[in-house]
Amino acid sequence: MHKFNAPPDWPEPPSDSWRPPMGWEPDPAWPDAPAGWGFWTNRNGRRSSGPIGAYGAVDAGRIELATVDPALVLMHS
């Protein structure tokens, strides 16, 4: 399970289980996230790459890998 980690000075998400819907973008009036900010944490509160396709997720490498060999099953925590 991934939890969205809002940057400092952004509003808190409406609930602990809230995830930005596909295509969501932060309000342009909000300040930029600090450089290298981790938008996602795992169930242990550690930085995570996030769900594929979600805002702030780090997934470019995982998508590339899937296109190289579609038989691969991608798993991460």
Backbone as CSV, one residue per row, in Angstrom:
resi,resn,N_x,N_y,N_z,CA_x,CA_y,CA_z,C_x,C_y,C_z
1,MET,0.845,-1.178,0.000,0.000,0.000,0.000,0.886,1.235,0.000
2,HIS,0.564,2.181,-0.812,1.296,3.434,-0.903,0.460,4.548,-0.298
3,LYS,1.123,5.450,0.387,0.444,6.605,0.971,1.030,7.862,0.343
4,PHE,0.154,8.778,-0.075,0.600,10.030,-0.661,1.211,10.898,0.438
5,ASN,2.383,11.439,0.180,3.136,12.247,1.134,3.174,13.685,0.611
6,ALA,2.259,14.505,1.110,2.177,15.898,0.650,3.399,16.692,1.120
7,PRO,3.962,17.522,0.255,5.104,18.354,0.641,4.725,19.387,1.706
8,PRO,5.733,19.952,2.372,5.449,21.028,3.334,4.707,22.175,2.632
9,ASP,3.837,22.815,3.342,3.064,23.967,2.852,1.987,23.605,1.839
10,TRP,1.756,22.304,1.586,0.603,21.877,0.806,-0.478,21.485,1.801
11,PRO,-1.751,21.578,1.420,-2.808,21.102,2.316,-2.647,19.605,2.577
12,GLU,-3.053,19.169,3.749,-3.033,17.735,4.054,-4.072,17.038,3.181
13,PRO,-3.791,15.809,2.723,-4.808,15.064,1.972,-6.059,14.881,2.832
14,PRO,-7.230,14.728,2.204,-8.480,14.634,2.963,-8.582,13.410,3.873
15,SER,-7.808,12.357,3.579,-7.794,11.168,4.439,-6.453,10.458,4.260
16,ASP,-6.152,9.533,5.169,-4.894,8.780,5.061,-4.849,7.886,3.824
17,SER,-6.007,7.478,3.344,-6.043,6.581,2.192,-6.207,7.322,0.861
18,TRP,-6.271,8.673,0.885,-6.471,9.445,-0.332,-5.302,9.275,-1.289
19,ARG,-5.637,9.108,-2.556,-4.643,9.065,-3.635,-5.079,10.040,-4.713
20,PRO,-4.146,10.794,-5.266,-4.537,11.698,-6.356,-5.133,10.894,-7.507
21,PRO,-6.283,11.292,-8.028,-6.856,10.579,-9.170,-5.977,10.757,-10.412
22,MET,-6.115,9.868,-11.358,-5.334,9.951,-12.592,-5.531,11.324,-13.221
23,GLY,-4.444,11.938,-13.645,-4.490,13.246,-14.280,-4.477,14.412,-13.304
24,TRP,-4.497,14.124,-12.000,-4.507,15.179,-10.991,-3.213,15.983,-11.034
25,GLU,-3.317,17.269,-10.857,-2.172,18.174,-10.746,-2.385,19.062,-9.526
26,PRO,-1.318,19.418,-8.810,-1.497,20.300,-7.651,-1.940,21.695,-8.077
27,ASP,-2.573,22.366,-7.168,-3.024,23.746,-7.405,-1.804,24.607,-7.718
28,PRO,-1.808,25.380,-8.802,-0.654,26.206,-9.154,-0.313,27.240,-8.075
29,ALA,-1.247,27.546,-7.182,-0.984,28.506,-6.108,-0.137,27.890,-4.986
30,TRP,-0.056,26.552,-4.947,0.749,25.892,-3.914,2.229,26.043,-4.244
31,PRO,3.079,26.105,-3.228,4.522,26.206,-3.508,5.052,24.914,-4.124
32,ASP,6.175,25.041,-4.812,6.825,23.850,-5.377,7.273,22.928,-4.257
33,ALA,7.259,21.638,-4.548,7.793,20.657,-3.599,9.310,20.828,-3.542
34,PRO,9.937,20.554,-2.393,11.401,20.620,-2.332,12.031,19.674,-3.355
35,ALA,13.192,20.035,-3.849,13.906,19.200,-4.828,14.076,17.788,-4.269
36,GLY,13.737,16.789,-5.088,13.899,15.395,-4.694,12.838,14.876,-3.725
37,TRP,11.760,15.633,-3.523,10.715,15.241,-2.576,10.128,13.882,-2.944
38,GLY,9.949,13.021,-1.979,9.296,11.724,-2.171,7.796,11.855,-1.932
39,PHE,7.008,11.782,-2.987,5.563,11.953,-2.872,4.854,10.722,-2.318
40,TRP,5.547,9.612,-2.196,4.914,8.371,-1.766,5.732,7.680,-0.677
41,THR,5.023,7.064,0.267,5.672,6.230,1.283,5.002,4.864,1.262
42,ASN,5.727,3.846,1.752,5.145,2.509,1.816,4.483,2.293,3.177
43,ARG,4.004,1.106,3.434,3.272,0.822,4.680,4.125,1.017,5.927
44,ASN,5.449,1.025,5.770,6.362,1.232,6.895,6.780,2.692,7.046
45,GLY,6.221,3.575,6.210,6.558,4.987,6.266,7.849,5.340,5.562
46,ARG,8.413,4.388,4.845,9.652,4.650,4.091,9.306,5.139,2.689
47,ARG,10.198,5.937,2.156,10.012,6.471,0.801,9.796,5.325,-0.184
48,SER,8.874,5.545,-1.111,8.491,4.526,-2.081,8.406,5.164,-3.464
49,SER,8.490,4.330,-4.491,8.380,4.846,-5.848,6.939,5.213,-6.204
50,GLY,5.965,4.677,-5.501,4.558,5.012,-5.724,3.902,4.130,-6.752
51,PRO,2.567,4.212,-6.840,1.840,3.407,-7.811,2.098,3.886,-9.237
52,ILE,2.221,2.970,-10.145,2.488,3.302,-11.544,1.413,4.242,-12.079
53,GLY,1.846,5.337,-12.676,0.949,6.305,-13.296,0.427,7.374,-12.362
54,ALA,0.687,7.260,-11.060,0.169,8.237,-10.107,1.046,9.485,-10.079
55,TYR,0.453,10.609,-9.666,1.201,11.857,-9.576,2.406,11.670,-8.656
56,GLY,3.574,12.094,-9.103,4.784,12.045,-8.290,5.426,10.681,-8.185
57,ALA,4.854,9.659,-8.818,5.437,8.313,-8.772,6.665,8.259,-9.678
58,VAL,7.608,7.457,-9.277,8.822,7.253,-10.073,8.632,5.925,-10.796
59,ASP,8.193,5.990,-12.065,7.868,4.739,-12.728,8.442,4.573,-14.130
60,ALA,9.192,5.504,-14.618,9.685,5.406,-15.992,10.498,4.135,-16.209
61,GLY,11.367,3.792,-15.286,12.183,2.584,-15.419,11.355,1.322,-15.394
62,ARG,10.312,1.291,-14.557,9.462,0.106,-14.481,8.678,-0.077,-15.770
63,ILE,8.225,1.004,-16.370,7.471,0.889,-17.616,8.392,0.424,-18.736
64,GLU,9.611,0.961,-18.794,10.583,0.509,-19.796,10.831,-0.976,-19.673
65,LEU,11.039,-1.456,-18.454,11.312,-2.866,-18.219,10.144,-3.722,-18.703
66,ALA,8.928,-3.288,-18.448,7.748,-4.046,-18.863,7.654,-4.121,-20.383
67,THR,8.095,-3.088,-21.086,7.997,-3.122,-22.538,9.102,-3.987,-23.146
68,VAL,10.195,-4.191,-22.419,11.271,-5.049,-22.915,10.819,-6.500,-22.901
69,ASP,10.201,-6.932,-21.801,9.741,-8.312,-21.684,8.387,-8.328,-20.995
70,PRO,7.298,-8.357,-21.760,5.964,-8.291,-21.160,5.646,-9.481,-20.263
71,ALA,6.448,-10.533,-20.292,6.207,-11.694,-19.441,6.644,-11.424,-17.994
72,LEU,7.394,-10.325,-17.777,7.851,-10.024,-16.431,6.688,-9.530,-15.568
73,VAL,6.704,-9.934,-14.330,5.726,-9.433,-13.368,6.444,-8.429,-12.514
74,LEU,5.929,-7.206,-12.459,6.575,-6.142,-11.708,6.023,-6.097,-10.293
75,MET,6.911,-6.203,-9.314,6.507,-6.131,-7.921,7.476,-5.222,-7.199
76,HIS,6.971,-4.439,-6.288,7.822,-3.589,-5.476,7.084,-3.235,-4.209
77,SER,7.826,-2.704,-3.250,7.172,-2.266,-2.002,7.520,-0.844,-1.699
